[in-house]
Amino acid sequence: MLHSGEFSGSVEQFLTLVVKLQVGSEQQQLLSDTCSAFASACNWINENVNPRLTNRNSIQAVCYQDVKDRFGLTANHVVRACGRVAASGF
C-alpha cells in the first residue's frame, strides 16, 4: 500500500562523463572533418527528406545510401544523422 509522497516506479539515473581527448593534429583534423560531414549530412537530410517523415527508420529508408555516398560517413554516422533529424522535429 502506498502512502502519500511514496513512489513505486523504477527510476533511471543517467550519469554524464566529460572528458578531453588528447589527440595529435592529424587525428584532430579527422575528428573535425567527421563532425563537419555529420553536420552537413543532417542539414542535407533535413532539406531533402519529406517533412512528413518523422520516424528515424522511415527517414533512413529513403536516404541512407545517398547520405553515405554523398558525405562519406560510416553506417553508424548515417543512422545517427537520420535519428538526429527525426528527433529535431523539423
C-alpha positions, -999 to 999 in steps of 0.1 A, spaced: 0 0 0 13 34 -10 13 64 14 12 100 4 45 110 -11 58 75 -19 68 64 -53 66 28 -65 81 31 -100 116 25 -111 138 55 -116 166 56 -142 197 76 -134 219 90 -161 254 100 -155 274 122 -178 312 120 -181 331 149 -196 365 141 -210 390 159 -231 405 139 -259 443 143 -263 449 136 -299 475 146 -324 470 172 -351 462 145 -378 436 129 -356 422 163 -346 417 171 -383 400 137 -389 376 143 -360 369 179 -372 362 166 -407 339 139 -394 319 164 -373 316 187 -403 304 159 -426 279 148 -399 265 183 -396 263 186 -434 246 153 -436 220 163 -410 213 196 -429 210 177 -462 186 152 -448 165 179 -432 163 198 -465 158 168 -488 135 144 -470 98 148 -470 89 167 -438 60 143 -432 86 116 -424 93 119 -387 104 84 -378 141 77 -380 136 44 -397 114 59 -424 139 87 -430 167 62 -431 148 41 -456 146 69 -482 181 85 -478 206 61 -463 227 52 -493 225 88 -507 238 102 -475 265 75 -471 278 81 -507 275 119 -506 292 125 -473 315 95 -469 302 87 -434 302 53 -418 270 34 -414 267 43 -378 271 80 -385 244 79 -412 220 61 -389 227 86 -361 222 116 -386 188 102 -395 179 98 -359 191 134 -351 169 148 -378 139 127 -367 144 139 -331 147 175 -341 111 176 -352 118 197 -383 
